[in-house]
Amino acid sequence: MTAKLIELKNVAKRFKSADGSARSVLEGVDFELADGEIVALLGQSGSGKSTLLRIIAGLISADGGEVKYRQQPLYGPANGVSMVFQSFALFPWLTVQQNVELGLEARGVSQDERAKRAEAAIELIGLSGFEGALPRELSGGMKQRVGIARALVMEPDVLLMDEAFSALDVLTGEQLRDDMLELWDGKDTPMRGMLIVSHNIEEAVLMADRILIFASDPGRVRAELRISLPRPRDADSVEVRALIDQVYALMTARAPRAGKATEEAVSLHLGYRLPEADVSRIEGLLELLADDPFHGRADLPQLAEETDLTDDELLPAADALHLLGLAQLAHGDIVMTPLGKRYVEGEDVRQEVFGQQLLAHVPLAAHIRHSLEQEPSGELPEGPFLKLLRESLDAEEAERVLKVAIEWGRYGEVFEYNYHTGMIHLPEGEDEDEGQG
């Protein structure tokens, strides 16, 4: 039986909202990382993937459930677990060598031993000759290599990678990913398991033995895909493209969408995480879908290639089209609805249709509009809406969701926003009409 490196049972994590109430970020998470396994976590932003990684790294504690490393309860950072961050997290005043040695120094390793191990890790990750360089003298890819060397120098048997390649350009990210797989397959390090948080579906399929899809609010595992293909994997092979299709289908699977936003729906779903998609990208994707070679229906992976959009850009735009009833997502495909076709063909009706669909299918927008209509002045500050969102979202995510709702609402002429005062108000002329009615 394969040994378990990491084991989570019914793990939960809650953070305090701005009003002091507990907000559930993770709930009922069951997860295992086996010896010799690479696992990738995929899910939309805010689903709790990075929080889960920090729990496994021992940087924060779980509020419920069990967390074990090699069958032992985990109450803090473990010697055998290291983490690589998206932001590089290098100290700008320290050299490459000094940055890599930091963890060893904190652990009380002697100076000679530190230097020996740091030099070996720097050579392993391909940075020999840059030991004395400062971070400002390095490219983004080289900085991330320093971050990886700093993790590897601790000789971990579990490596956690939080969006480790996402801040890099595509070619640099691919090269670093390939180098990491060479290290893994070459057994030049004591690594026995890797857990990778990513937004890149192709990257996950090329690297992982198993992919977990995370759901949001609260974060939990909702789907799993095992991959038995040997590495290295050819990104253009039929088998890999089929797996990518399968992951897209899992990522976009959802419960049937309800119809109009009733008062009950408003109270239940105000905190829905609106996708990070601006109107121009939503419309651009719909126009592309309507045109050759798709004629209203496209395979999402093929669409990603045609548009050069990253998964983190394409999926939110596709999600927005589905949410607004302009397209449907099913089995990894996106299909334009008759309303979507009407939207593309009639530029003069776009704003009207967008506003109607926004009120019908986005409870937050419907709630804002209803609140403005009830207010004699036809305007309200954004503060109360932010406070409402913070009951189910953290402060940063609440601001992001309200920003999206405001952008969509302004385009659909549902309401306006004054960026100087932070006031949301009915469109010009409508407040007078409401007052007279």
PASEZA-443871 format. One record per residue: x, y, z of N, C-alpha, C in turn; residue in one letter. Coordinates in steps of 0.1 Angstrom, whole numbers, plus 5000, padded with zeros to 4 digits. Example, Ala and Ser with C-alpha at 12.3 -4.5 7.8 and 13.67 -1.06 7.14 Angstrom:
<vextis>
513249435078512349555078513249675078a
512849785071513749895071512950005079s
</vextis>
This chain:
<vextis>
500849885000500050005000500950135000m
500650224991501450344990501250435003t
502350485008502350565020501650695017a
500950755027500350885026501350995032k
501651085023502551195028501651305036l
500551345030499651435035498251375036i
497551405047496251345049495351455056e
494251495049493351585055491951515056l
491351535067489951475069489051585075k
487951615067486951705071487451835076n
488451885069489152015073488252135070v
488152225079487452355078488252465082a
488052585076488652705080487752825078k
487652905089486853025089487653145092r
487353255086487953385089486853485093f
487253575101486253675106485953775095k
484653805092484253915083484454045090s
484254155082484354285087483454315099a
482254255099481354275110481554185121d
482654105121482954015132482353875131g
481453845121480953715119481953625113s
481753495115482653395109482253365094a
483253365085483053335071483753205068r
483053105063483552975060484352975047s
485652955047486452955035486652805030v
486852715039486952575036486052495045l
485452395039484552305047484452165042e
484652075051484551935047485551885036g
486851935037487851905027488551775031v
488451675023489151545024490151535013d
491351505017492451505007493651425011f
494251355002495451275005496451304994e
497751314998498851314988499651194991l
499751104981500450984983501950994979a
502750914984504150904981504350884966d
505150964960505350954945504351014937g
503551104942502451164934502551314933e
502151364921501951504919500451534917i
499951624925498451654925498351804922v
497451834913497151974910495752014915a
495652134920494352194925493952304915l
492752284910492152384901490852434906l
490552564904489252624909489352774907g
488252834907488252984905488853054917q
489253174914489853254925488953264937s
489553254949488753274961488053144965g
488453034959487852904963488552834975s
489552894979490252844991491452764989g
491852754976493052664973494352704980k
494652834979495852884986495752875001s
494552895006494352875021494652735025t
494152635016494452495019495952465019l
496652525009498152505008498852565021l
498352675026498952735038498652655050r
497552585051497252495062498252375061i
498452315049499352205048500752245051i
501152375047502452425050502652455065a
501552455073501652485087501752625090g
501452715080501552855082500252915089l
499152845087497952875094497352745099i
496452755109495852635114494452615109s
494052485108492652455104491752485117a
490452515114489552535125488752405129d
488852315120488152185122488752075114g
488551955118489151835110490551805114g
491151705107492451665110493451695098e
494651735102495651755092496951675096v
497351585088498451495092499551495081k
500851495086501951485077502651355081y
502751255072503351125075502751065088r
501451065089500651005099500751075113q
501451195113501551275125500751395124q
499951435135499151565134500051685131p
499651775123500451885119499952015127l
500752065135500352185143501152315139y
502052305130502852415126503752375114g
504652455110505552415098506252285101p
506252195091506952065092508252075085a
509352015090510652015083510651955069n
509651865067509651795054508751865043g
508151985046507252045037507752185034v
507952225021508352355017507352415007s
507352545006506352604997507052714988m
506552714976507052814966505852904963v
506053044964504953134963504953194949f
503753254945503653314932504453444931q
504553514943505153654943506653654945s
507253534944508753524945509153534960f
508653644967508853674981510353674985a
511153734976512553744979512853874987l
513853874995514353995002515254064993f
514854194989515554264979516954304982p
517254314995518654355000519554235002w
519054115000519953995001520253934988l
521453884987521853814974521153684972t
521253634960520653504957521053394967v
522353394970522853294980522253314994q
522153434998521653475011520153445012q
519453465001517953435001517753285002n
518553204995518453064995518753005009v
519753065016520153015029519253055040e
518253145038517453195049516853085058l
516152995051515452885059516452805067g
517552775061518552695068519152765080l
519352895079519752985090518752985101e
517452995097516452995108516352865115a
516852755108516852625114518052595122r
519052695122520252675130521352595124g
521252575110522352505103523552585103v
524752525104526052595105526252665092s
527152765092527352855081527952775069q
528952685072529552605061528552515055d
527752445063526752355058525652435049e
525352555054524352635047524852665033r
526152715033526752755020526752635010a
527152525015527352405007525952365001k
524952355010523652315005522952414996r
523252544999522652654990523252644976a
524552634976525252624963524752504955e
524552394961524052274954522652304949a
521752364957520352394952520352494941a
521252594942521352694931521852634918i
522752544919523252474907522152384901e
521452314910520352224906519252294898l
518952414902517852494896518352574884i
519652574881520252634869520552784871g
521052814883521452954886522952974890l
523752874887525152884890525753014884s
526553084891527153204887526353334891g
525153314896524353424901524253434916f
525153354923525053354938525053494944e
525853584938526053714944525153824939g
524253784930523353884924522253924934a
521754044932520554084940519354064931l
518154054938516954024931516654124919p
516954254921516654354911517454324898r
518454244899519354214887518854094880e
517754034885517353904879516053924871l
515853844861514553834854513453764863s
512253774859511153714866511353564868g
511753494857512053354857513153314867g
514253394867515353374876514953394890m
514153494893513653514907512853394912k
511953344903511253224907512153104909q
513153094901514152984904514853004917r
515053124922515553144935514553094945v
513353134943512253084952512152934953g
512352864942512352724942513552664948i
514752724946515952684952515852694967a
515252804972515052824986514152724993r
513252674985512352564990513152424989a
513852404978514552274977515752254986l
516352374990517552364999517152305013v
515852305016515352255029515252095028m
515452045016515351905013514051845017e
512951905012511551865015511251735008p
510351655014509751545006508451585001d
507851705005506651755000506851894995v
506651924983506852064978505452114974l
505052234979503852304976504152414967l
503352434956503652534947502352614945m
502252744949501052824948501252924936d
500552884925500652964913502052994909e
502952904911504452934910504852984896a
504152954885504552994872503653104866f
502653144873501653234867502053374866s
503053424873503553554872504653574861a
504953464854505953454844505353464830l
506153504820505653494806505453344802d
504753324792504353184788505553094786v
506553134778507753054775508553024787l
508753134796509553114808508853014817t
507553034819506752944827506852794823g
506752774809506852644804508152584806e
509252664804510552614807510852564821q
510352654830510552624844509652504848l
508452484843507652374845508352244841r
508952254829509652134823510852104832d
511552204837512752184845512352114858d
511252154864510752094876510351954874m
509751914863509451774860510751694858l
511751754852513051684851513651654864e
513551754873514051734887513251614894l
511951624892511051524898511351384893w
511451364879511651234873513151194875d
514051284876515451244877515851204891g
514951224901515251184915516451254920k
516751374916517951444921517651514934d
516451514938516051574951515251464959t
515151494973514451394981512851414980p
512451494971510951524969510251384967m
509151364975508351254973506951284969r
506551414969505251454965505151604962g
504351634952504151784949502651814948m
502351924954500951974954500952114947l
500252124936500352244928499052314927i
498952444931497752524928497952594915v
497052594906497252654893495852704887s
495952794878494852834870494952784856h
496052714853496352674839496052524837n
494952504830494452364828495452274821i
496052324810497052244803498252214812e
498752314820499852284829499452174839e
498252174844497852074854497851934847a
497351924835497251804828498651744824v
499551834821500951794817501751754829l
501451804841502251774853501651664862m
500351664864499751594875499451454873a
499451374883498951234883497451244887d
497051344893495651364898495351514898r
494151544893493651684893492351694902i
492351784911491251804920490551944916l
489251944914488552064910487852114923i
488152244927487652294939486352374936f
485352364944484152454944484352564954a
483552664953483652784962482552804971s
482852884982481752924991480952814998d
481552735006482952735010483752645001p
485052655001485952574993485852424997g
485752344987485752194989486052124976r
486452004977486751924965485351874959v
485151904946483851864940484051774928r
485351754924485551654913487051614913a
487251494908488651444908488851374894e
490051394889490451324876491851264878l
491951134876493251064877493751054863r
495151074862495751074849496850964849i
496750874840497750764840498750774829s
498750874821499750894810501150914816l
502150844810503450864814503951004811p
504951054819505551184816506951154809r
507451244801506851374797505651354787p
504651444788503451434780503451534769r
502951494757502951584745501651664746d
501851794747500651884748499751874736a
500251834724499451824712498851684710d
499151584719498751454716497151444718s
496651344712495151324713494751294727v
495551214734495251184748495251304757e
496251394756496351514764495251604761v
494951624748493851714744492451664749r
492251534749491051474755490951504770a
492051494777492051524791491751664794l
492351754786492151894788490651924785i
490051864775488651884773487851834785d
488251724791487551674803487651764815q
488851824817488951924828488152044825v
488152094813487252214810485752184813y
485352064810483952014813483752014828a
484651964835484551964850484552104856l
485352184850485552324856484252404853m
483552374842482452464839481052394842t
481152274848479852204852479252284863a
477952284863477252364873475752314874r
475152354885473752324887472952414877a
471752364873470952444864470652584870p
470752684862470652824867469152854868r
468852924879467452964882467053074873a
465853104873465353214864465453354871g
464453424871464553564876464953564891k
465553674895466053684909464853724917a
464353634924463253664934463853724946t
462953774955463453824968464153714976e
463653594975464253484982465653454977e
465753454963467053434957468053544960a
467553674961468453784965469053754979v
468253714988468753695002469753575002s
469553474993470353354993471653374986l
471653454975472753454966473453584963h
473253684972473853814970475353804969l
475953714976477453694977477953614966g
477253584955477753504944479053574939y
480053494937481353554931481153574916r
480853704913480653734899482053714892l
482053654880483353634873484053764870p
485353754870486253874867486353884852e
485253954846485253964832484654104829a
485354184821484754314818483854304805d
483054404803482054394792482754374779v
483854444776484454424763484954284760s
485454214771485854074769484653984767r
483554014775482353934773481853944759i
481754064754481254084741482154034730e
483454054732484454004723484353854721g
484153784732484153634732482853594725l
481753664727480453634720480553654705l
481253764701481353794687482253694680e
483353644687484153544682483453414680l
482553384690481753264690480853264678l
480253384675479353394664479953384650a
481253404649481953414636482553284632d
483153284620483853164616485053144625d
485453014628484852894623483852834632p
483352904642482552844652481052844650f
480552954644479152954640478252924652h
478652984664477752964676478052854685g
479052774682479352664691480852634691r
481452624702482952604703483352514714a
484452444712485052364722485952464730d
485852464743486552574751488052564749l
488752444749490152444747490552494733p
489752474723490052524709489852674709q
488852724716488552864717489752934724l
490352874734491452924741492652944732a
492852844723493952854713493652964703e
492452974699492053074688492253214694e
491953234707491853374712493153414719t
494053314722495253344730494953394744d
493653364749493353394762493853294772l
494253324784494553224794493353174799t
493453054806492252994812491653094822d
492453164829492053264839491253384833d
491453404820490653504813489453444806e
489653334799488553274791487453224800l
487753154810486653084818485753184825l
486253294831485353394836484453464826p
484953484814484153544803483053454799a
483453324797482453224794481453204805a
481853214817480953204829479953314828d
480453434825479553554825478553544814a
478953494802477953464791476853364795l
477353264802476353164807475453234817h
475953304827475253364837474153464832l
474553534821473653634815472653574805l
472753444803471853374793472153394779g
473453444776473853474762474453344756l
474853254764475453124760475253024770a
475452894767475252784776476652714776q
476952664788478152584790477752444793l
478352344785477952204787479052114781a
479552024790480551924786481751984779h
482252104785483452164779483252244767g
481952254762481652334750480852464755d
480952564746480152684749479252704736i
477952724739476952724728476152854729v
476152934719475453064719473953034719m
473253114727471753104728471153184717t
469853174714469153264705469253404709p
469153434722469353564727470753614725l
471753534726473153574723473253604709g
472653534700472653564685472053694683k
470853724689470253854687471153964693r
471853934703472654034710473854074700y
474453974694475554004685475054074672v
473954034667473454094654472854234656e
472354264667471754394669472454484679g
473454554674474254644682473454744690e
472354794684471554894690470754844702d
470654714704469854654715470754594726v
472054604724472954534733472854584747r
472854714750472854764763471454724770q
470354734762469054704768468954554772e
469454464763469454324766470354294778v
471554354778472454334789471854364802f
471154484802470554534815469454444819g
468654394810467554304813468054174819q
469054114812469653994817470354004830q
470954124832471654144845470654144856l
469454214855468454224865467854084867l
467654004857467053874858467953774864a
469253784862470053664866471153704876h
471353824879472453864889471753934901v
471553854912470753904923471354024929p
472654044929473254164935472854284927l
472854284914472454394906470954424908a
470154314909468754334911468454404925a
469254364935469154414948469554564949h
470654604942471054744941469954824935i
469554774923468454854916467254874924r
466754764931465554774939465754874950h
466954864957467254954968467255104963s
467755134951467755264946466355314943l
465555224938464155264935463355294947e
463755234958463055264971463455394978q
464655444973465155564979464655684972e
464055784980463555904974464555974965p
465755984969466756054961467255974949s
466955844949467455764938468955734939g
469555754950471055724951471355674965e
472355594966472855534979474355524978l
475055524990476455504990476755354988p
477955324984478355184981478555114994e
478855185005479255125018478255015022g
476955035023476054925028476054805019p
476254825006476354704997477654625000f
478754695002479954635006479854555019l
479254615028479054555041478254425040k
477154435031476354315029477154195023l
478054235013478854135006479954075016l
480354155025481354105035480854005045r
479553985045478953875053479353745048e
479653735034479953605029481253605021s
481853725019483153735012484153815020l
485453785018486453875025486454015019d
487054105025486954245021487354275007a
488554215003489054234990488154174979e
487554054982486653994972485354064971e
484854114983483654194983483754314974a
484954384975485154504966485254464952e
485854354949485954314935484554274929r
483754204936482454164932481554294930v
481654384939480854504937481354584925l
482654584923483154664911482654604898k
482654464898482054404886480654434884v
479854424895478454454894478154594889a
478954694894478854834890479154854875i
480254784871480654804857479554744848e
479054624851477954564843476754654844w
476354704856475154784858475254914850g
476454974849476555094842476355074827r
476954964822476854934808475454904804y
474754824812473354794810472354904813g
472855024818472055134821470955094832e
471455014841470654974853470855074864v
472055114866472355224876473655284872f
473955404878475255474875476055474888e
477355524886478255524898479155644897y
479255724908480055834908481455794915n
482455794907483755744912484355844922y
483955964922484456064932483856054945h
482556024946481856024958481555884963t
481655784955481255644959479755624960g
479055714953477555694953477055624941m
476055534943475455464932474055524930i
473655554918472355624916471755574904h
470455594903469655564891470155644879l
470055594867470455664855469755804854p
470455894848469856034847468456024841e
467556094848466156104843465256004850g
465755884854464955784860464555814874e
465455884881465055924895463856014895d
463856114885462756204884461456124881e
461656034871460455954867459955874879d
460855814887460355744899459655834908e
460255954910459556044920458156084915g
457956104902456656144897455656024897q
456255904896455355784897454955764910g
</vextis>
